Amino acid sequence: MALDIVCGKEVDTAAVNTPVGSIPAGAPETDPAAGTKRYYEGKWYYFCSMACRHKFVATPDEYIKAMPGN
Ligand SMILES: [Zn+2]
């Protein structure tokens, strides 16, 4: 499990990383309903939804600064 740093919900990282099929280009297709993730400055961040991911992408440093331990 990982915490969505935008809304604080727990995200099932295994579900996010489980491919539900593949597109012709070969990139694994995952279920957006299971959550999503984003690679930023050397690490993966997990989100419960695309909405949270969009918020993170808009101002990633704000969320990272607000994380416990930072
Ligand atoms: Zn969220």
N, CA, C, O and the ligand as a Tripos MOL2 file, in Angstrom:
@<TRIPOS>MOLECULE
protein
  281   279    71     0     0
PROTEIN
NO_CHARGES

@<TRIPOS>ATOM
      1 N           0.8390   -1.2030    0.0000 N.3       1 MET1
      2 CA          0.0000    0.0000    0.0000 C.3       1 MET1
      3 C           0.8730    1.2520    0.0000 C.2       1 MET1
      4 O           1.9810    1.2500    0.5380 O.2       1 MET1
      5 N           0.3710    2.2960   -0.5970 N.am      2 ALA2
      6 CA          1.0590    3.5800   -0.5830 C.3       2 ALA2
      7 C           0.0140    4.6440   -0.2750 C.2       2 ALA2
      8 O          -1.1770    4.4440   -0.5120 O.2       2 ALA2
      9 N           0.4650    5.7660    0.2520 N.am      3 LEU3
     10 CA         -0.4790    6.8440    0.5240 C.3       3 LEU3
     11 C          -0.5070    7.8190   -0.6360 C.2       3 LEU3
     12 O           0.5280    8.2290   -1.1610 O.2       3 LEU3
     13 N          -1.7090    8.1720   -1.0160 N.am      4 ASP4
     14 CA         -1.9300    9.2080   -2.0170 C.3       4 ASP4
     15 C          -1.5820   10.5210   -1.3130 C.2       4 ASP4
     16 O          -2.2720   10.9100   -0.3700 O.2       4 ASP4
     17 N          -0.5280   11.2070   -1.7510 N.am      5 ILE5
     18 CA         -0.1130   12.4000   -1.0020 C.3       5 ILE5
     19 C          -1.0050   13.6010   -1.2590 C.2       5 ILE5
     20 O          -0.8530   14.6380   -0.6130 O.2       5 ILE5
     21 N          -1.9310   13.4720   -2.1930 N.am      6 VAL6
     22 CA         -2.8600   14.5740   -2.4460 C.3       6 VAL6
     23 C          -4.0320   14.5150   -1.4770 C.2       6 VAL6
     24 O          -4.3500   15.5110   -0.8260 O.2       6 VAL6
     25 N          -4.6770   13.3550   -1.3770 N.am      7 CYS7
     26 CA         -5.8710   13.2630   -0.5230 C.3       7 CYS7
     27 C          -5.6560   12.4150    0.7240 C.2       7 CYS7
     28 O          -6.5130   12.3990    1.6080 O.2       7 CYS7
     29 N          -4.5180   11.7010    0.8170 N.am      8 GLY8
     30 CA         -4.2310   10.9160    2.0070 C.3       8 GLY8
     31 C          -4.8300    9.5240    2.0370 C.2       8 GLY8
     32 O          -4.6640    8.7990    3.0180 O.2       8 GLY8
     33 N          -5.5340    9.1360    0.9620 N.am      9 LYS9
     34 CA         -6.1210    7.7960    0.9080 C.3       9 LYS9
     35 C          -5.0600    6.7440    0.6290 C.2       9 LYS9
     36 O          -4.0300    7.0310    0.0200 O.2       9 LYS9
     37 N          -5.3250    5.5150    1.0830 N.am     10 GLU10
     38 CA         -4.3950    4.4320    0.7830 C.3      10 GLU10
     39 C          -4.6540    3.9450   -0.6350 C.2      10 GLU10
     40 O          -5.8020    3.8040   -1.0560 O.2      10 GLU10
     41 N          -3.5770    3.6910   -1.3630 N.am     11 VAL11
     42 CA         -3.6930    3.2080   -2.7250 C.3      11 VAL11
     43 C          -3.0680    1.8190   -2.7790 C.2      11 VAL11
     44 O          -1.9660    1.6060   -2.2740 O.2      11 VAL11
     45 N          -3.7670    0.8920   -3.3840 N.am     12 ASP12
     46 CA         -3.2740   -0.4790   -3.5180 C.3      12 ASP12
     47 C          -2.2880   -0.5080   -4.6830 C.2      12 ASP12
     48 O          -2.6900   -0.5700   -5.8450 O.2      12 ASP12
     49 N          -0.9940   -0.4620   -4.3630 N.am     13 THR13
     50 CA          0.0160   -0.3680   -5.4230 C.3      13 THR13
     51 C           0.0250   -1.6030   -6.3160 C.2      13 THR13
     52 O           0.3430   -1.5140   -7.5010 O.2      13 THR13
     53 N          -0.3230   -2.7520   -5.7480 N.am     14 ALA14
     54 CA         -0.3520   -3.9730   -6.5560 C.3      14 ALA14
     55 C          -1.4180   -3.8520   -7.6400 C.2      14 ALA14
     56 O          -1.2020   -4.2600   -8.7820 O.2      14 ALA14
     57 N          -2.5680   -3.2890   -7.2760 N.am     15 ALA15
     58 CA         -3.6500   -3.1360   -8.2520 C.3      15 ALA15
     59 C          -3.2640   -2.1290   -9.3300 C.2      15 ALA15
     60 O          -3.5610   -2.3180  -10.5090 O.2      15 ALA15
     61 N          -2.5960   -1.0560   -8.9080 N.am     16 VAL16
     62 CA         -2.1810   -0.0390   -9.8770 C.3      16 VAL16
     63 C          -1.2000   -0.6340  -10.8890 C.2      16 VAL16
     64 O          -1.2110   -0.2730  -12.0660 O.2      16 VAL16
     65 N          -0.3530   -1.5490  -10.4130 N.am     17 ASN17
     66 CA          0.6760   -2.1200  -11.2810 C.3      17 ASN17
     67 C           0.2520   -3.3780  -12.0320 C.2      17 ASN17
     68 O           1.0430   -3.9410  -12.7890 O.2      17 ASN17
     69 N          -0.9840   -3.8230  -11.8330 N.am     18 THR18
     70 CA         -1.4420   -5.0270  -12.5200 C.3      18 THR18
     71 C          -1.9970   -4.6720  -13.8930 C.2      18 THR18
     72 O          -2.9900   -3.9520  -13.9970 O.2      18 THR18
     73 N          -1.3660   -5.1700  -14.9310 N.am     19 PRO19
     74 CA         -1.8670   -4.8630  -16.2660 C.3      19 PRO19
     75 C          -3.2060   -5.5570  -16.5120 C.2      19 PRO19
     76 O          -3.3870   -6.7060  -16.1110 O.2      19 PRO19
     77 N          -4.1340   -4.8780  -17.1600 N.am     20 VAL20
     78 CA         -5.4290   -5.4780  -17.4820 C.3      20 VAL20
     79 C          -5.5020   -5.8430  -18.9620 C.2      20 VAL20
     80 O          -6.5140   -6.3620  -19.4330 O.2      20 VAL20
     81 N          -4.4310   -5.5690  -19.6810 N.am     21 GLY21
     82 CA         -4.4160   -5.8610  -21.1050 C.3      21 GLY21
     83 C          -3.2080   -5.1690  -21.6800 C.2      21 GLY21
     84 O          -2.4430   -4.5520  -20.9380 O.2      21 GLY21
     85 N          -3.0120   -5.2540  -22.9810 N.am     22 SER22
     86 CA         -1.9060   -4.4950  -23.5350 C.3      22 SER22
     87 C          -2.3350   -3.8370  -24.8210 C.2      22 SER22
     88 O          -3.1400   -4.3800  -25.5770 O.2      22 SER22
     89 N          -1.7950   -2.6740  -25.0580 N.am     23 ILE23
     90 CA         -2.1070   -1.9450  -26.2680 C.3      23 ILE23
     91 C          -1.1000   -2.3650  -27.3270 C.2      23 ILE23
     92 O          -0.0390   -2.8830  -26.9790 O.2      23 ILE23
     93 N          -1.3940   -2.1610  -28.6090 N.am     24 PRO24
     94 CA         -0.4960   -2.6400  -29.6620 C.3      24 PRO24
     95 C           0.9540   -2.1850  -29.5250 C.2      24 PRO24
     96 O           1.8570   -2.9150  -29.9340 O.2      24 PRO24
     97 N           1.1980   -1.0340  -28.9760 N.am     25 ALA25
     98 CA          2.5760   -0.5500  -28.8270 C.3      25 ALA25
     99 C           3.3410   -1.3460  -27.7740 C.2      25 ALA25
    100 O           4.5650   -1.2520  -27.6910 O.2      25 ALA25
    101 N           2.6220   -2.1260  -26.9730 N.am     26 GLY26
    102 CA          3.2950   -2.9830  -26.0080 C.3      26 GLY26
    103 C           3.3310   -2.4440  -24.5950 C.2      26 GLY26
    104 O           3.7740   -3.1390  -23.6810 O.2      26 GLY26
    105 N           2.8760   -1.2230  -24.3990 N.am     27 ALA27
    106 CA          2.8610   -0.6800  -23.0400 C.3      27 ALA27
    107 C           1.7170   -1.3250  -22.2740 C.2      27 ALA27
    108 O           0.6130   -1.4560  -22.8040 O.2      27 ALA27
    109 N           1.9660   -1.7290  -21.0410 N.am     28 PRO28
    110 CA          0.8900   -2.3520  -20.2860 C.3      28 PRO28
    111 C          -0.2220   -1.3550  -19.9930 C.2      28 PRO28
    112 O           0.0250   -0.1970  -19.6570 O.2      28 PRO28
    113 N          -1.4360   -1.8310  -20.1280 N.am     29 GLU29
    114 CA         -2.5870   -0.9870  -19.8450 C.3      29 GLU29
    115 C          -3.0750   -1.3590  -18.4550 C.2      29 GLU29
    116 O          -3.3090   -2.5350  -18.1760 O.2      29 GLU29
    117 N          -3.2310   -0.3850  -17.5900 N.am     30 THR30
    118 CA         -3.6960   -0.6890  -16.2380 C.3      30 THR30
    119 C          -5.0790   -0.0930  -16.0360 C.2      30 THR30
    120 O          -5.5280    0.7580  -16.8050 O.2      30 THR30
    121 N          -5.7400   -0.5540  -14.9940 N.am     31 ASP31
    122 CA         -7.1050   -0.1210  -14.7230 C.3      31 ASP31
    123 C          -7.0980    1.2280  -14.0010 C.2      31 ASP31
    124 O          -6.6680    1.2980  -12.8500 O.2      31 ASP31
    125 N          -7.5600    2.2910  -14.6450 N.am     32 PRO32
    126 CA         -7.5010    3.6080  -13.9880 C.3      32 PRO32
    127 C          -8.3820    3.6740  -12.7370 C.2      32 PRO32
    128 O          -8.1620    4.5190  -11.8700 O.2      32 PRO32
    129 N          -9.3720    2.7930  -12.6410 N.am     33 ALA33
    130 CA        -10.2440    2.7830  -11.4620 C.3      33 ALA33
    131 C          -9.4990    2.2780  -10.2300 C.2      33 ALA33
    132 O          -9.8990    2.5600   -9.1000 O.2      33 ALA33
    133 N          -8.4190    1.5350  -10.4450 N.am     34 ALA34
    134 CA         -7.6400    1.0020   -9.3220 C.3      34 ALA34
    135 C          -6.6650    2.0440   -8.7730 C.2      34 ALA34
    136 O          -6.0500    1.8450   -7.7250 O.2      34 ALA34
    137 N          -6.5380    3.1490   -9.4920 N.am     35 GLY35
    138 CA         -5.6050    4.1850   -9.0690 C.3      35 GLY35
    139 C          -4.5870    4.4080  -10.1670 C.2      35 GLY35
    140 O          -4.6470    3.7860  -11.2270 O.2      35 GLY35
    141 N          -3.6670    5.2880   -9.9040 N.am     36 THR36
    142 CA         -2.6770    5.5950  -10.9260 C.3      36 THR36
    143 C          -1.3850    6.0240  -10.2470 C.2      36 THR36
    144 O          -1.3520    6.1860   -9.0280 O.2      36 THR36
    145 N          -0.3440    6.2050  -11.0070 N.am     37 LYS37
    146 CA          0.9280    6.5900  -10.4150 C.3      37 LYS37
    147 C           1.6480    7.5390  -11.3480 C.2      37 LYS37
    148 O           1.2840    7.6980  -12.5130 O.2      37 LYS37
    149 N           2.6800    8.1660  -10.8060 N.am     38 ARG38
    150 CA          3.4240    9.1430  -11.5750 C.3      38 ARG38
    151 C           4.8660    9.1400  -11.0770 C.2      38 ARG38
    152 O           5.1100    9.1730   -9.8710 O.2      38 ARG38
    153 N           5.8060    9.1010  -11.9940 N.am     39 TYR39
    154 CA          7.2200    9.1120  -11.6460 C.3      39 TYR39
    155 C           7.6660   10.5590  -11.5670 C.2      39 TYR39
    156 O           7.4730   11.3230  -12.5130 O.2      39 TYR39
    157 N           8.2590   10.9410  -10.4520 N.am     40 TYR40
    158 CA          8.6970   12.3240  -10.3040 C.3      40 TYR40
    159 C           9.9810   12.3720   -9.5000 C.2      40 TYR40
    160 O          10.0350   11.8660   -8.3790 O.2      40 TYR40
    161 N          11.0030   12.9720  -10.0590 N.am     41 GLU41
    162 CA         12.3020   13.1350   -9.4070 C.3      41 GLU41
    163 C          12.7990   11.8860   -8.6970 C.2      41 GLU41
    164 O          13.1350   11.9170   -7.5130 O.2      41 GLU41
    165 N          12.8390   10.7900   -9.4380 N.am     42 GLY42
    166 CA         13.4440    9.5800   -8.9190 C.3      42 GLY42
    167 C          12.5540    8.6630   -8.1170 C.2      42 GLY42
    168 O          13.0150    7.6440   -7.6030 O.2      42 GLY42
    169 N          11.2650    9.0120   -8.0010 N.am     43 LYS43
    170 CA         10.4220    8.0800   -7.2580 C.3      43 LYS43
    171 C           8.9990    8.0680   -7.7780 C.2      43 LYS43
    172 O           8.5200    9.0300   -8.3770 O.2      43 LYS43
    173 N           8.3260    6.9270   -7.5250 N.am     44 TRP44
    174 CA          6.9380    6.7930   -7.9620 C.3      44 TRP44
    175 C           6.0010    7.2960   -6.8830 C.2      44 TRP44
    176 O           6.1770    6.9950   -5.7030 O.2      44 TRP44
    177 N           5.0270    8.0480   -7.2860 N.am     45 TYR45
    178 CA          3.9790    8.5140   -6.3740 C.3      45 TYR45
    179 C           2.6710    7.8870   -6.8410 C.2      45 TYR45
    180 O           2.3750    7.8410   -8.0350 O.2      45 TYR45
    181 N           1.9050    7.4130   -5.8840 N.am     46 TYR46
    182 CA          0.6410    6.7370   -6.2060 C.3      46 TYR46
    183 C          -0.5490    7.6060   -5.8550 C.2      46 TYR46
    184 O          -0.5320    8.3430   -4.8690 O.2      46 TYR46
    185 N          -1.5830    7.5090   -6.6790 N.am     47 PHE47
    186 CA         -2.7910    8.3200   -6.4830 C.3      47 PHE47
    187 C          -4.0290    7.4580   -6.6190 C.2      47 PHE47
    188 O          -4.0410    6.4760   -7.3610 O.2      47 PHE47
    189 N          -5.0930    7.8430   -5.8800 N.am     48 CYS48
    190 CA         -6.3230    7.0640   -5.9250 C.3      48 CYS48
    191 C          -7.0730    7.2900   -7.2290 C.2      48 CYS48
    192 O          -7.8880    6.4590   -7.6310 O.2      48 CYS48
    193 N          -6.8040    8.4030   -7.8850 N.am     49 SER49
    194 CA         -7.5600    8.7430   -9.0930 C.3      49 SER49
    195 C          -6.7490    9.6740   -9.9820 C.2      49 SER49
    196 O          -5.7320   10.2290   -9.5670 O.2      49 SER49
    197 N          -7.2190    9.8300  -11.2070 N.am     50 MET50
    198 CA         -6.5710   10.7570  -12.1260 C.3      50 MET50
    199 C          -6.6860   12.1870  -11.6030 C.2      50 MET50
    200 O          -5.7920   13.0070  -11.8130 O.2      50 MET50
    201 N          -7.7990   12.4820  -10.9170 N.am     51 ALA51
    202 CA         -8.0030   13.8400  -10.3910 C.3      51 ALA51
    203 C          -6.8730   14.2080   -9.4240 C.2      51 ALA51
    204 O          -6.3250   15.3090   -9.4870 O.2      51 ALA51
    205 N          -6.5300   13.2710   -8.5260 N.am     52 CYS52
    206 CA         -5.4430   13.5390   -7.5850 C.3      52 CYS52
    207 C          -4.1170   13.6490   -8.3280 C.2      52 CYS52
    208 O          -3.2760   14.4830   -7.9930 O.2      52 CYS52
    209 N          -3.9360   12.8030   -9.3390 N.am     53 ARG53
    210 CA         -2.6850   12.8470  -10.0820 C.3      53 ARG53
    211 C          -2.5220   14.1930  -10.7820 C.2      53 ARG53
    212 O          -1.4300   14.7610  -10.8170 O.2      53 ARG53
    213 N          -3.6250   14.6940  -11.3400 N.am     54 HIS54
    214 CA         -3.5630   15.9930  -12.0220 C.3      54 HIS54
    215 C          -3.1760   17.0950  -11.0400 C.2      54 HIS54
    216 O          -2.3940   17.9850  -11.3720 O.2      54 HIS54
    217 N          -3.7310   17.0300   -9.8250 N.am     55 LYS55
    218 CA         -3.4030   18.0430   -8.8200 C.3      55 LYS55
    219 C          -1.9140   17.9750   -8.4780 C.2      55 LYS55
    220 O          -1.2490   19.0040   -8.3690 O.2      55 LYS55
    221 N          -1.3960   16.7540   -8.3100 N.am     56 PHE56
    222 CA          0.0160   16.5790   -7.9860 C.3      56 PHE56
    223 C           0.8970   17.1230   -9.1070 C.2      56 PHE56
    224 O           1.8640   17.8410   -8.8550 O.2      56 PHE56
    225 N           0.5570   16.7780  -10.3360 N.am     57 VAL57
    226 CA          1.3610   17.1900  -11.4860 C.3      57 VAL57
    227 C           1.3960   18.7130  -11.6200 C.2      57 VAL57
    228 O           2.3900   19.2750  -12.0790 O.2      57 VAL57
    229 N           0.3230   19.3730  -11.2240 N.am     58 ALA58
    230 CA          0.2700   20.8370  -11.3200 C.3      58 ALA58
    231 C           1.2570   21.4900  -10.3500 C.2      58 ALA58
    232 O           1.9360   22.4500  -10.7140 O.2      58 ALA58
    233 N           1.3440   20.9750   -9.1160 N.am     59 THR59
    234 CA          2.2500   21.5690   -8.1180 C.3      59 THR59
    235 C           2.8970   20.4680   -7.2660 C.2      59 THR59
    236 O           2.6380   20.3820   -6.0660 O.2      59 THR59
    237 N           3.7440   19.6190   -7.8900 N.am     60 PRO60
    238 CA          4.3180   18.4820   -7.1660 C.3      60 PRO60
    239 C           5.1030   18.8800   -5.9180 C.2      60 PRO60
    240 O           5.0060   18.2100   -4.8900 O.2      60 PRO60
    241 N           5.8690   19.9480   -5.9970 N.am     61 ASP61
    242 CA          6.7100   20.3160   -4.8540 C.3      61 ASP61
    243 C           5.8940   20.7120   -3.6290 C.2      61 ASP61
    244 O           6.3210   20.4950   -2.4940 O.2      61 ASP61
    245 N           4.7300   21.2890   -3.8610 N.am     62 GLU62
    246 CA          3.8600   21.6620   -2.7410 C.3      62 GLU62
    247 C           3.4450   20.4230   -1.9550 C.2      62 GLU62
    248 O           3.4550   20.4210   -0.7240 O.2      62 GLU62
    249 N           3.0790   19.3640   -2.6880 N.am     63 TYR63
    250 CA          2.6390   18.1340   -2.0300 C.3      63 TYR63
    251 C           3.8010   17.4060   -1.3750 C.2      63 TYR63
    252 O           3.6560   16.8490   -0.2870 O.2      63 TYR63
    253 N           4.9450   17.4090   -2.0290 N.am     64 ILE64
    254 CA          6.1040   16.7080   -1.4750 C.3      64 ILE64
    255 C           6.5620   17.4060   -0.1890 C.2      64 ILE64
    256 O           6.9210   16.7440    0.7850 O.2      64 ILE64
    257 N           6.5470   18.7320   -0.1880 N.am     65 LYS65
    258 CA          6.9270   19.4970    1.0000 C.3      65 LYS65
    259 C           6.0080   19.1900    2.1780 C.2      65 LYS65
    260 O           6.4420   19.1420    3.3290 O.2      65 LYS65
    261 N           4.7300   18.9840    1.8660 N.am     66 ALA66
    262 CA          3.7230   18.7520    2.9080 C.3      66 ALA66
    263 C           3.7220   17.3100    3.4300 C.2      66 ALA66
    264 O           3.0410   17.0050    4.4090 O.2      66 ALA66
    265 N           4.4880   16.4220    2.7740 N.am     67 MET67
    266 CA          4.5350   15.0140    3.1910 C.3      67 MET67
    267 C           5.1610   14.8750    4.5670 C.2      67 MET67
    268 O           6.1130   15.5840    4.8940 O.2      67 MET67
    269 N           4.6290   13.9590    5.3800 N.am     68 PRO68
    270 CA          5.2660   13.7300    6.6800 C.3      68 PRO68
    271 C           6.6950   13.2770    6.4440 C.2      68 PRO68
    272 O           6.9460   12.4340    5.5820 O.2      68 PRO68
    273 N           7.6230   13.8200    7.1910 N.am     69 GLY69
    274 CA          9.0110   13.4140    7.0540 C.3      69 GLY69
    275 C           9.8180   14.3250    6.1570 C.2      69 GLY69
    276 O          11.0430   14.2110    6.1000 O.2      69 GLY69
    277 N           9.1510   15.2300    5.4530 N.am     70 ASN70
    278 CA          9.8910   16.1660    4.6050 C.3      70 ASN70
    279 C           9.9650   17.5580    5.2500 C.2      70 ASN70
    280 O          10.5530   18.4740    4.6750 O.2      70 ASN70
    281 ZN         -6.6140   10.7400   -3.9540 Zn       71 ZN71
@<TRIPOS>BOND
     1     1     2 1
     2     2     3 1
     3     3     4 2
     4     3     5 am
     5     5     6 1
     6     6     7 1
     7     7     8 2
     8     7     9 am
     9     9    10 1
    10    10    11 1
    11    11    12 2
    12    11    13 am
    13    13    14 1
    14    14    15 1
    15    15    16 2
    16    15    17 am
    17    17    18 1
    18    18    19 1
    19    19    20 2
    20    19    21 am
    21    21    22 1
    22    22    23 1
    23    23    24 2
    24    23    25 am
    25    25    26 1
    26    26    27 1
    27    27    28 2
    28    27    29 am
    29    29    30 1
    30    30    31 1
    31    31    32 2
    32    31    33 am
    33    33    34 1
    34    34    35 1
    35    35    36 2
    36    35    37 am
    37    37    38 1
    38    38    39 1
    39    39    40 2
    40    39    41 am
    41    41    42 1
    42    42    43 1
    43    43    44 2
    44    43    45 am
    45    45    46 1
    46    46    47 1
    47    47    48 2
    48    47    49 am
    49    49    50 1
    50    50    51 1
    51    51    52 2
    52    51    53 am
    53    53    54 1
    54    54    55 1
    55    55    56 2
    56    55    57 am
    57    57    58 1
    58    58    59 1
    59    59    60 2
    60    59    61 am
    61    61    62 1
    62    62    63 1
    63    63    64 2
    64    63    65 am
    65    65    66 1
    66    66    67 1
    67    67    68 2
    68    67    69 am
    69    69    70 1
    70    70    71 1
    71    71    72 2
    72    71    73 am
    73    73    74 1
    74    74    75 1
    75    75    76 2
    76    75    77 am
    77    77    78 1
    78    78    79 1
    79    79    80 2
    80    79    81 am
    81    81    82 1
    82    82    83 1
    83    83    84 2
    84    83    85 am
    85    85    86 1
    86    86    87 1
    87    87    88 2
    88    87    89 am
    89    89    90 1
    90    90    91 1
    91    91    92 2
    92    91    93 am
    93    93    94 1
    94    94    95 1
    95    95    96 2
    96    95    97 am
    97    97    98 1
    98    98    99 1
    99    99   100 2
   100    99   101 am
   101   101   102 1
   102   102   103 1
   103   103   104 2
   104   103   105 am
   105   105   106 1
   106   106   107 1
   107   107   108 2
   108   107   109 am
   109   109   110 1
   110   110   111 1
   111   111   112 2
   112   111   113 am
   113   113   114 1
   114   114   115 1
   115   115   116 2
   116   115   117 am
   117   117   118 1
   118   118   119 1
   119   119   120 2
   120   119   121 am
   121   121   122 1
   122   122   123 1
   123   123   124 2
   124   123   125 am
   125   125   126 1
   126   126   127 1
   127   127   128 2
   128   127   129 am
   129   129   130 1
   130   130   131 1
   131   131   132 2
   132   131   133 am
   133   133   134 1
   134   134   135 1
   135   135   136 2
   136   135   137 am
   137   137   138 1
   138   138   139 1
   139   139   140 2
   140   139   141 am
   141   141   142 1
   142   142   143 1
   143   143   144 2
   144   143   145 am
   145   145   146 1
   146   146   147 1
   147   147   148 2
   148   147   149 am
   149   149   150 1
   150   150   151 1
   151   151   152 2
   152   151   153 am
   153   153   154 1
   154   154   155 1
   155   155   156 2
   156   155   157 am
   157   157   158 1
   158   158   159 1
   159   159   160 2
   160   159   161 am
   161   161   162 1
   162   162   163 1
   163   163   164 2
   164   163   165 am
   165   165   166 1
   166   166   167 1
   167   167   168 2
   168   167   169 am
   169   169   170 1
   170   170   171 1
   171   171   172 2
   172   171   173 am
   173   173   174 1
   174   174   175 1
   175   175   176 2
   176   175   177 am
   177   177   178 1
   178   178   179 1
   179   179   180 2
   180   179   181 am
   181   181   182 1
   182   182   183 1
   183   183   184 2
   184   183   185 am
   185   185   186 1
   186   186   187 1
   187   187   188 2
   188   187   189 am
   189   189   190 1
   190   190   191 1
   191   191   192 2
   192   191   193 am
   193   193   194 1
   194   194   195 1
   195   195   196 2
   196   195   197 am
   197   197   198 1
   198   198   199 1
   199   199   200 2
   200   199   201 am
   201   201   202 1
   202   202   203 1
   203   203   204 2
   204   203   205 am
   205   205   206 1
   206   206   207 1
   207   207   208 2
   208   207   209 am
   209   209   210 1
   210   210   211 1
   211   211   212 2
   212   211   213 am
   213   213   214 1
   214   214   215 1
   215   215   216 2
   216   215   217 am
   217   217   218 1
   218   218   219 1
   219   219   220 2
   220   219   221 am
   221   221   222 1
   222   222   223 1
   223   223   224 2
   224   223   225 am
   225   225   226 1
   226   226   227 1
   227   227   228 2
   228   227   229 am
   229   229   230 1
   230   230   231 1
   231   231   232 2
   232   231   233 am
   233   233   234 1
   234   234   235 1
   235   235   236 2
   236   235   237 am
   237   237   238 1
   238   238   239 1
   239   239   240 2
   240   239   241 am
   241   241   242 1
   242   242   243 1
   243   243   244 2
   244   243   245 am
   245   245   246 1
   246   246   247 1
   247   247   248 2
   248   247   249 am
   249   249   250 1
   250   250   251 1
   251   251   252 2
   252   251   253 am
   253   253   254 1
   254   254   255 1
   255   255   256 2
   256   255   257 am
   257   257   258 1
   258   258   259 1
   259   259   260 2
   260   259   261 am
   261   261   262 1
   262   262   263 1
   263   263   264 2
   264   263   265 am
   265   265   266 1
   266   266   267 1
   267   267   268 2
   268   267   269 am
   269   269   270 1
   270   270   271 1
   271   271   272 2
   272   271   273 am
   273   273   274 1
   274   274   275 1
   275   275   276 2
   276   275   277 am
   277   277   278 1
   278   278   279 1
   279   279   280 2
@<TRIPOS>SUBSTRUCTURE
     1 MET1         2 RESIDUE 1 A MET
     2 ALA2         6 RESIDUE 1 A ALA
     3 LEU3        10 RESIDUE 1 A LEU
     4 ASP4        14 RESIDUE 1 A ASP
     5 ILE5        18 RESIDUE 1 A ILE
     6 VAL6        22 RESIDUE 1 A VAL
     7 CYS7        26 RESIDUE 1 A CYS
     8 GLY8        30 RESIDUE 1 A GLY
     9 LYS9        34 RESIDUE 1 A LYS
    10 GLU10       38 RESIDUE 1 A GLU
    11 VAL11       42 RESIDUE 1 A VAL
    12 ASP12       46 RESIDUE 1 A ASP
    13 THR13       50 RESIDUE 1 A THR
    14 ALA14       54 RESIDUE 1 A ALA
    15 ALA15       58 RESIDUE 1 A ALA
    16 VAL16       62 RESIDUE 1 A VAL
    17 ASN17       66 RESIDUE 1 A ASN
    18 THR18       70 RESIDUE 1 A THR
    19 PRO19       74 RESIDUE 1 A PRO
    20 VAL20       78 RESIDUE 1 A VAL
    21 GLY21       82 RESIDUE 1 A GLY
    22 SER22       86 RESIDUE 1 A SER
    23 ILE23       90 RESIDUE 1 A ILE
    24 PRO24       94 RESIDUE 1 A PRO
    25 ALA25       98 RESIDUE 1 A ALA
    26 GLY26      102 RESIDUE 1 A GLY
    27 ALA27      106 RESIDUE 1 A ALA
    28 PRO28      110 RESIDUE 1 A PRO
    29 GLU29      114 RESIDUE 1 A GLU
    30 THR30      118 RESIDUE 1 A THR
    31 ASP31      122 RESIDUE 1 A ASP
    32 PRO32      126 RESIDUE 1 A PRO
    33 ALA33      130 RESIDUE 1 A ALA
    34 ALA34      134 RESIDUE 1 A ALA
    35 GLY35      138 RESIDUE 1 A GLY
    36 THR36      142 RESIDUE 1 A THR
    37 LYS37      146 RESIDUE 1 A LYS
    38 ARG38      150 RESIDUE 1 A ARG
    39 TYR39      154 RESIDUE 1 A TYR
    40 TYR40      158 RESIDUE 1 A TYR
    41 GLU41      162 RESIDUE 1 A GLU
    42 GLY42      166 RESIDUE 1 A GLY
    43 LYS43      170 RESIDUE 1 A LYS
    44 TRP44      174 RESIDUE 1 A TRP
    45 TYR45      178 RESIDUE 1 A TYR
    46 TYR46      182 RESIDUE 1 A TYR
    47 PHE47      186 RESIDUE 1 A PHE
    48 CYS48      190 RESIDUE 1 A CYS
    49 SER49      194 RESIDUE 1 A SER
    50 MET50      198 RESIDUE 1 A MET
    51 ALA51      202 RESIDUE 1 A ALA
    52 CYS52      206 RESIDUE 1 A CYS
    53 ARG53      210 RESIDUE 1 A ARG
    54 HIS54      214 RESIDUE 1 A HIS
    55 LYS55      218 RESIDUE 1 A LYS
    56 PHE56      222 RESIDUE 1 A PHE
    57 VAL57      226 RESIDUE 1 A VAL
    58 ALA58      230 RESIDUE 1 A ALA
    59 THR59      234 RESIDUE 1 A THR
    60 PRO60      238 RESIDUE 1 A PRO
    61 ASP61      242 RESIDUE 1 A ASP
    62 GLU62      246 RESIDUE 1 A GLU
    63 TYR63      250 RESIDUE 1 A TYR
    64 ILE64      254 RESIDUE 1 A ILE
    65 LYS65      258 RESIDUE 1 A LYS
    66 ALA66      262 RESIDUE 1 A ALA
    67 MET67      266 RESIDUE 1 A MET
    68 PRO68      270 RESIDUE 1 A PRO
    69 GLY69      274 RESIDUE 1 A GLY
    70 ASN70      278 RESIDUE 1 A ASN
    71 ZN71       281 GROUP 0 **** ****
